[in-house]
Amino acid sequence: MTMTLVPHPAYLDLLRSGELASRVETARRLLSPCTVCPLPCPADRLADRTGACRTGRLARVSSYAPHHGEEDVLRGWRGSGTIFFGGCNLRCQYCQNSDISQNKSGREVSAAELAAMMLDLQDCGCHNINLVSPSHVVPQILEALLLAAQWGLALPLVYNTGGYDALDTLCLLSGVIDIYMPDMKYSDPQTALRLSRIPDYPAINRAAIREMHRQVGVLEVSNIGLAVRGLLVRHLVLPEDLAGTTETARFLGEEISRDTFVNLMDQFHPAYKTASSPPLNRRITSREYLRAVEALTSAGLHRGFPS
């Protein structure tokens, strides 16, 4: 899906109409009691009390910088402007970034500080602003975005999520996010419970994918090879098909679109709490990855993988 021209980011229209400011106020109310993500932990985050995500009133940022290791359509030649948020609403026992997600990593930042980071990344020449693990800090992101847009931000926003997102929160992002990049981790609830302590992950994740696709459609790429709008799904292949790739592929092919862009990731390695947890104490085999590729192609999917 190629576009000749790169459109301006969706949120600039909401800024001009005043709707972006309204979304900020609505999102702020989600913090008390907190219903920002699907977890049933109604902490009063406006009073700086923390819930399962270990985050209070202010977002915590672990790091931000141009990132040259993302998908080609995001990193381009100047990098994707990644902002890594501390905390997470998942408890994946094999988390590859557990030092950031499972601890109180990073420092708390005000809306103005977060906005300044976005503008700094734009000044560095990044092609987009890549919000990593944003599901629990959407109100704080919107607060910062309002300021950043007023101060001149004009880059597409990438919502880089573990895929456990609340529908009401995603609705507030309609017309704000240009590129959704969710994980699809599991197809089986029992596996989700065992590996991430989230038994309803498959149902919540699929509802979120449907909403993301409704908002932005399939991934559109400019004539210079950069993603400008749409859905890009990440699926990490796990040993012994614990991720349920065949069912994930079927869902995407039949219920979303066969044109869905999928990054089928092969970089799983033992991390965090997997040293004594077979089969997660080993890397995947080439045969396991090829079977996952076959599952995607059998479902009619044909974009990404990598090819």
QUIMO-V27941 format. One record per pair of residues at least 24 apart in sequence whose ideal C-beta (glycine too) atoms are under 6 Angstrom apart, sorted by the first residue. I is the first residue (numbers start at 1). GAP is how many residues later the second one is. D is the distance in whole Angstrom. If there is no record, write none. Layout:
BEGIN
((I	GAP	D) (I	GAP	D))
END
This chain:
BEGIN
((1	217	6) (1	219	5) (2	219	5) (3	217	5) (3	219	5) (3	225	6) (4	219	5) (6	216	5) (6	222	5) (9	147	5) (9	169	6) (10	165	5) (10	168	5) (11	138	6) (11	165	5) (14	161	5) (15	134	5) (20	126	5) (21	125	6) (23	119	6) (23	149	5) (24	118	5) (24	119	5) (24	122	5) (27	111	6) (27	112	4) (27	115	5) (27	145	5) (28	111	5) (30	109	6) (31	108	6) (36	100	6) (36	102	6) (36	133	6) (37	52	5) (37	98	5) (37	99	5) (37	129	5) (38	128	5) (38	166	5) (39	50	5) (53	34	4) (53	36	5) (53	83	4) (54	33	5) (54	50	6) (55	32	4) (55	81	6) (58	50	4) (59	26	6) (59	78	4) (59	81	4) (60	26	4) (60	46	4) (60	48	5) (61	45	5) (61	48	5) (62	24	5) (62	38	5) (62	43	5) (62	44	4) (64	53	5) (66	58	5) (66	60	5) (71	192	6) (73	148	6) (73	154	4) (74	153	6) (76	51	5) (76	150	5) (78	47	4) (78	48	6) (78	49	6) (79	47	5) (80	48	6) (80	50	4) (81	40	3) (81	45	3) (81	48	5) (81	49	6) (82	48	4) (82	50	6) (83	34	6) (83	48	6) (84	48	5) (85	48	5) (85	52	5) (87	49	6) (88	45	5) (89	46	6) (89	47	5) (89	75	6) (90	72	5) (90	74	6) (90	106	5) (91	105	6) (91	106	4) (92	104	5) (93	102	6) (93	180	4) (94	177	6) (94	178	6) (94	180	5) (94	186	5) (95	177	5) (96	175	5) (98	174	4) (111	32	4) (111	33	5) (111	36	6) (112	35	6) (114	30	4) (115	29	4) (115	32	4) (115	33	4) (118	30	4) (118	35	5) (119	29	6) (119	34	6) (122	33	5) (127	99	6) (128	27	5) (128	28	5) (128	30	5) (129	26	5) (129	28	5) (130	28	4) (130	30	5) (131	28	6) (131	29	6) (132	28	5) (134	25	6) (135	26	5) (135	30	5) (138	31	5) (163	42	5) (164	37	6) (164	40	6) (165	43	4) (167	44	6) (170	41	5) (174	41	5) (178	51	5) (179	48	5) (180	32	4) (180	36	6) (180	51	5) (181	51	5) (183	51	5) (184	49	6) (184	51	5) (184	64	5) (186	58	6) (187	57	3) (187	60	4) (187	61	5) (188	56	5) (191	51	6) (213	43	5) (218	39	5) (218	41	4) (219	42	4) (232	29	5) (233	27	6) (233	29	5) (234	29	5) (235	29	6) (236	29	5) (236	32	6) (237	29	6) (237	47	5) (237	52	6) (237	55	5) (238	30	6) (239	40	4) (239	45	5) (240	39	5) (245	47	4) (245	50	5) (246	49	4) (249	46	5) (249	47	5) (249	50	4) (250	49	5) (253	46	4) (253	47	5) (253	48	6) (258	42	4) (258	43	6) (261	42	4) (261	43	5) (262	39	6) (262	42	4) (263	41	5) (264	28	6) (264	41	5))
END
